[in-house]
Amino acid sequence: MAESHVSDELWEEFHAVVNMTSRELADWMVVEASDGGTAVAPDSPELEVGEQVVQILGKRRTDLTPDDIDTMRHVVEQVRTVRGDEPEPEAYDDDVRRMLMSFGHDPLKPAEA
């Protein structure tokens, strides 16, 4: 049996901050990349991270690579920096919301109990 190198804490934190499904994130990125008037450019680092998040969400824990784990840490760090540890749904301005959604976190979505 393959062993995962991702800690339980990171695994849980990542799945707590990434509150969009892979389908929701992929659909949002298509819309965001095709909308020329948005704050997030189609070739932006945020959308690149979003693509990596979609791939991570489609993997089993044991299939994660070291790059996947680095991306997971980055996403958790970025979302926690903006949102804090226990965020309530909040609208934010468009630029911040779009950046968070590029990481798979919809700040308007209520936390699941």
Secondary structure, 3 states (H helix, E strand, C coil): CCCCCCCHHHHHHHHHHCCCCHHHHHHHHHHHHHCCCCCCCCCCHHHHHHHHHHHHHCCCHHHCCHHHHHHHHHHHHHHHHHHCCCCCCCCCCHHHHHHHHHCCCCCCCCCCC
